[in-house]
């Protein structure tokens, strides 16, 4: 994701140094992507360890994604102003220290707070790292190849999280999913100090603090009511108050953004149908992915009695589909435009969700694995054409902002997906043994979630209709995130 003009002067770096910079930045990208999904498979174990229910566990995931989503754009602006390497190093340090706090957390409140701080650090890594890569690679062809690698790493990291989490939890317990970040962060800090040059934006955008505060309030209130709504009641006075506050904050955000010369978000982009549908499509993809991951975790561990390791292993077909199809999708976008990859993404995602709409305790494992494969294929095909559709036809000065908004939409989708899926199984007790009446009934409670996954896939077919049948690559703007 980029937040400023991407025009860069010729780089003095050698070819080996440029690709080393990409490898270092991709390592951080892998860290952020894995941490977005690695915790999912460990939620039941975290619930048992801290004695909390499903609703509290939702905050463990969403505290990270909501904070990261709300700060992605401003972190890019800060990097352009104060130096990308400097902000990148700060992000790694914050992320690493917060990971240690998560690993040592004695209670749910401390864990959620530490996850929110992790989100702050993560927001300084994803957009800033890609801006560093673009600055290091002025040649458009080389840059396009580098961004293709970037997109592949992103898809792999998101899909690999549950598998990695399952292995770590089986061997060392749930706290290990946070401990593992420490050596990776230390290695990344050393590599950045040695290999990554400092760079800044040609013209740093002014910070939009009122817009930033209002955006954060809107996201927190929206996700908060989705998580807490089943507990407090959707029509209770407290819920009605949250609705009113959300509407007021949203209206305030729109008014502030329309009146600023350099807004946090260029709302004029939403008047372009391709951009609007692409942003909504990015949200839908991450809703589908995170609904799948959360429902999969609780169904397999509670209803089927699987271990975290087996549950993580069950997502291997998803990881395979995403890893193979992400680079293939980028190639198809370059040759044929975004429409066909979007059709493949939408059809695969919808089919995967439909496979599980009648899920029960005796559903065959082969059908479950097929569903995960199809959803992984859909995820892999979706990212490149969605970003291409969002930035297609825009000048570089606006393409960066378009990519930033699309990245924010993805994280919003992740937060909403967790909140919605958690609401469906809100009555689940993490301590309740597999095979009990409550755990058996959980399978039926997940069925609306699989319908939602299918609906997200069908929406991608709508996005495909708005995308150009063939649009030229815009290497300076395409992003894997």
N, C-alpha and C positions, 0 to 999 in steps of 0.2 A: 504494500500500500504506500502511496506517495501523497504528500500534502502540499507540494509546491511545484513550480516549473521543473521539469526534468532535464532541461537543456544543460549539458555538462561540457566543460572544455576538454580537449584531448588529454587523456590520462598518461602520466609518465611511467605508470606501472608496467612491468613486464607481463607477458602472458601468464607465466607461472604465478606471479604475485596476484594478478587479477583473479585467477581461479582459486587461489588460496583464500583470498578475501571472501569469495562466494562460499567456500567450504566453511569458514569460520562463522559467517552470518547464517548459513543454513543450519549449523549446529544449534544456534540460539532459536531458530525457527522451529526446529524439531523439538526442542525443550518446551517451548510455549504450546505447540500443538499437542504433544503427549500429555502435558499437564492439564489440558482442557478435558481430556477423556479418561486419563489413567485412574482418576479417583472413582469413577462410576462403578467399576467392578468391585471396589473395596467398600462401598457404602454400607452393605449389611454388616461387615466386620467392624466398621467404624461405629455403627449404631450399637452393636453389642459392647464394644469397648468403652464407649462413653455413655451408654444407657440412654439413647435418644431415639425418637421415632422418625418415621419417614419425612415428615414435614421439616423437622430440624435438619435432616440430611440434605434436603433440597438446597438449603442455604449454604451448605458446604461447597456445592458446585456453583450455584448462582452468584454467591458473593464474589467469586473470581471473575466470572464472565461479564456480569453487569458492570463492575468497576473497569475492566479492560475495555469493554465496548464504549463506555462513556468518555474514556480518556485517549482513545486511539488518535483522534485528529489533533488534539492539543499537544500530545507528545511529539508528533511529527513537526509541529510548528516550533516547539521548544528546541528540537534538535537542529532545525534550520537556523535558529537564532544563536544558540550557544555552542554548537558543534555536535555533529552526529556521533562521532566516536565517544565524546564525553558523555552525552546522554545515554548512549548505548551501554557504556560501562556502568553508569549509575543504575540503569535498569537491571543489569545482571546482578549488581550488588544487592539491590532491594529485593529482587526475586529470590536470590540465594538466602538472605537473612530471613525472609518471610517463610521460606521452605523449612528452615531449621525451627522456626517458631511453630509451624504446623506439626512437625514431627514430635515436638515436645509438649504440644497442647494438652493441658489437663482436663479441659472441659470443652463443650460445644461452642460456647461464646468465644473462647480464645481461638479455637480452630477457625471459626467463621471470620473473625477479625483478621487473623493471619492470612487467610485465603484472600480477603479483600486487598491486603497489602501486596500479596503476590500479583493480583490483578494490576496494581499500579506499576509494578516492575515489568510485567508482561507487556503493558501498553507502550513501554519505552523500547521494546525489542523488535516487535514485528514490523511496524512501519519504518522505523529508523534503519533497521538492518537492510531492508530492500532499497532504501534510498542510498545507503552506502554502496551496495552492489551496483546500482545504476550509475552512480558517480564514478565508480572504478572502471566501468565498461562503456566508453563513448561510442563504440561501433554498434550500430543498430542490429546487425546480424548476430554478433556475439552476445549482445544484450538479450536478444530474443531467446537464444539458447540458454543463457544463464537463468532467465525468468522461467523457462520451461523446467529446468532442474529445480528451481525454487518451488514451483507449483507441485512437482512430484514429491518433494520432501514434505510439503505441507499435507498433502493427501495421505502419505505414508504415516506421518506423525499422529494425525488424528485417528487413523484406523489402528495403529500399533499400540495406542494407549491401553486399551483393555487387556490385550495380550500381555504386555509388559507388567501391568498392574497385577494380573493373576499370578504370574511367576513370582513376583516380589512378595506378594501377600502369603503365598503358599510357603515360601522359604523363610521369611523374616517378619511377617505380620504387617498390619495396615500402615504403620508408621514408616515403613521402608519406602513407600511410594513418594514420601517427601524427603527422606534422607538421601535418596539416590540423586536428587538435584544438586547436592553440595559439590561432589567432585566434578560434575559436568560444568557447573558455574565457575569453579576455580580454573578449570582447563580453558574455558571460553575467555575468562578475563585475561589469562596469560597470552593466549593466542591473539586477542584483540590488541593488546599492548604491543605485541611484536609485529604484527602483519597489517593491521587496518590503519590506513591513513586518516587524518582528520579532514573533514569537509563541512561546508555550510551551504545553505541555500543562497542563490544569487540575490534574492531579496526575501528576507524573513517576513512572514505574515504577522500582523499584529494579533496579539492574544485576545480572544473574545471571552472574557471571564464570565459576564452575565449569561451568555449563551451556554457556556460550559456547565455552570451551576444548574441552569434550568434543564438542560439535557439529562444531567445526572439524576435530578429529582424525578423527571418523567420516567426514566428507565427503572429507578428503584421503586417508585410507587406502582408501576405497571406489573413488574415481576412480583413485588410484595403482595399485591392483592391476589394474583394468580396462585401464590403459594398458600397464603393465609385464608383465602376466601372460603374453602370448605370448612375451616374451623370456626370462623367468626360469623359465617352466613353471608350469602351473596347480597341479601337485601337488608342486612343489619344496619343500624345507624353508623357504625364504624366503617362498614364497606361503602355506604353512600358518601361519607365524608371523604374517603380515599378517591372515589370517582370524581368528586367535585374538585379536589386538589389536583388530580391528574389532568383534568380538563383545563383548569386555570393555568397550570404550569406549561401545558402544551401550547395554549394560546399565547402565553407570555413568551415562550421560546420562538414561536413563529413571528411575533411582532418585533422582538429584538433582532432576529436574523434578517428580517426584511429591511430594517432601518440602518444596519451597519454596512459600512463600505467594504469591510473584509470580514464577513461572517464566519462563524465556525463551520456552518454548512451552507452551501450555495443552494437555497431552496428552489431557485429557478430551474435547476436540473430536473426537478420532479415534474416539470411541465412537459418534458420529453417522454412520450410513452415508452420507448425502448429502455430508457434509464429507469423509469418508475417500475416497470415490470421486472427488470433485471434485479433491482434492489429487493423487491418483494420475493423474487425467485431465490435470491441468496438467503433471505430469511427462511423461506420454506425449506430449502435444502438442509439447513442446520436444525430447524425444528424436527424434520424427519430423522436426521442422524441421532440427535440427542434423545428423542422419544424412544427410538430403537434401543439405544445403549442402556437407558435407565430401565425400561420395561424388561429387556433381556436379562439384566442383572438380577432383578427381583424375582422374575418368573423362574429362571433356571436355579437360583439358589434357594428360594423359598418353596416353590411348588415342586420342583424336580429333585431338590436336595443336592444339587451339584456343588462342588467346591469352587472357591474363587479361581483356582487354576483352570479347572474344566470350563468355567464360565468364560474366562478370558480366551481360552483356546477355541471356544465356539465362534468367536468373532474373527478367526483367521480367514474364513472365506470373504468376509467383509474387507479385511485388510488387503487380501489378494486382489479383489475386484478394484478397490480404490487405487492400489499401487500400479496395476497394469493399465488401467483405463485413464488415469490422470495425464501421463505424457501422450498417450494415444489421442486423447481429446484435444490437447494443444496442437498436435499435428493436423487433426481434422479441421480445427478452426482456421489454421493457416491456409489450408488447401481449399476447403469447401465453405468456410464461414461457420457461424455459431448455430445455425438452425438444426442441422442433423445431429450434432452431439447433444443438443438440448432435447431433441426427440428421444434419443437413446437414453438419456438421463431420466427423463420423465417416465418413459415406458417401463424402465427397469425398476425405478423406485415404486411406482404404482403397483407393479406386479409383485414386488417383494412384500409390500404391506398386505395385499390381498391374500397372499399365502397364509397369513396368520390371523385373519379375521375370525376364524372359528377355533382359535387356540384353546386347548384344554390340557389337562395333566397328561394325557396319553398321545398328544400330537407327536408324530414321528420325528426323530432327530434329523433325518434326511431332509424333511420339509423345512424345518427350522434353519438348517444350514443353507438350503437353497434360497430361502428368504433373505438371509444375511448376505449371501453372495450377490443377489440382485440389488439389494440396497447399496452395497459397496460399489457395484458397477455404476449405479446411478450417481452416487457421490463423486466417483472418479471422473465421470463424464461431465459433471455439472459446472465445476468451478471456472475452467478456462472460458467456455462460451458465455457464462454470465458476466464475467469481467469484461470480455470483449464487447458484449452487447451494451454494457453500461458506458464504456468510453468511446464506442464507435462514433466517428464523425466529430469528436470534440478536439479542440486545439490542446496542445500539451499543458497550457496554463490552467485549463479546467479539467483535463483528464486526471490529474493527480488527485484533485478534490473528489471527483467521481469515484475513483478507486478507494479513497478513504471512506466515503459514505457506504460503499458496497461492503467494505471490510467490517464497518460498524454494524451493518445489517446482518452480517453472518453471526456476529457475537450476540446480537439481540435475539436472533433465532435460536441460538444455543440456550440462552437463558430462558426464553419462553418455552422451548421444548422440554427442558427439565421441569419447569413449573407445572406445565400441563400434565406431563406424564406422572409427576409426583401427586398431583391432585387426583388422578384416577385411582391410585393405590394408597391414598392418604391413610387408610385404616390399617395398613400393614404394620405389624409389630416386628422389628428386626430380630427380636429374641425368640419369636414364635417358631417352633420347630417345623421343618418341612413335613408335609403330609397332614398337618392339622387342618381343621375346617377352614380357618382363616387363610392359610396358605394355598389350599386347593381352590378356594373362591377367587384368589387373586388372578388366576388365568382368565376368568370371565371379565374381571374388571379391566384387564388390559385391552380388550377387543376394540373399544372406541379409539384407543391409541393407534392401533394398526389401520383403522379406517382413516385416521388423520394422516398417517404416513402415506397412504395411497392418494389422499386428496392433495398432499404436497407434490407428489409425482405428477398428478394430472395438471396441477397449476403450471408446472414447468412446460407442459405442452402449450399452454396459453402464452407463456413467455416466448416459446419458439416461434409462434405466429407473428410476434412483434419484431423479432430479430430479422436482420437482412439475410436473404438466402445465401449471399456470399459477400463478406466485407473484408477489406484488406487488413492484414495484421497491423497493429499499432504497437510495435515493440516497446516504445517509450512509455506506454501506459498500462500494458497488460500486467496483471499481478495475480499471483497464486493465492492471495489471501484476501 
